[in-house]
Amino acid sequence: MKPISWVGVALIIAGIVILSGKITYTRDAESVAVGPVELVTKRKSAIPPALGAVLLIGGAGLMVMGARRR
């Protein structure tokens, strides 16, 4: 397999994982400091499924390009 095909495979795998909803990230939403005490609100979000779809399509395109290019 050519290197461009390996990149395509990696993108397809990443797209499938993102579409399954297994990857989340946490970010700080609000922070309040009262004297020596600081309160932080954290929000858990998932990566948008549209990004997974774009990675799948891009990976498939790279696989086709790798197969055609000789």
Buried (B, 14 or more C-beta within 10 A) or exposed (E): EBEEBEBBBEBBEBBBBBBEEEEEEEEEEEEEEEEEEEEEEEEEEEBEEEBBEBBBEBBBEBBEBBEEEE
